[in-house]
């Protein structure tokens, strides 16, 4: 399962806040590449809502919110969680 499921929270990512390079923006399914693609990654962490202004002043990007619930959402719509699971055994 996802960290959201393990933590018993809902994570809502905002499409308009996802970093997409200028080169990738011209590709039809750029959002899919940004969410599920390859080798490039950015570190993601959570912090208290009252720190948003301070975090943004430090040059970090806010991409979503954590709330009560369960699962991962993109603009409040459930999304499938794809990606590599480091400790999953192949069957």
Secondary structure, DSSP 8 states (H G I E B T S, - for coil): --HHHHHTEEEEE-GGGS---HHHHTSTTHHHHHHH-SS---------GGGHHHHHHTT----EEEEESSEEEETTEE----S--TT----
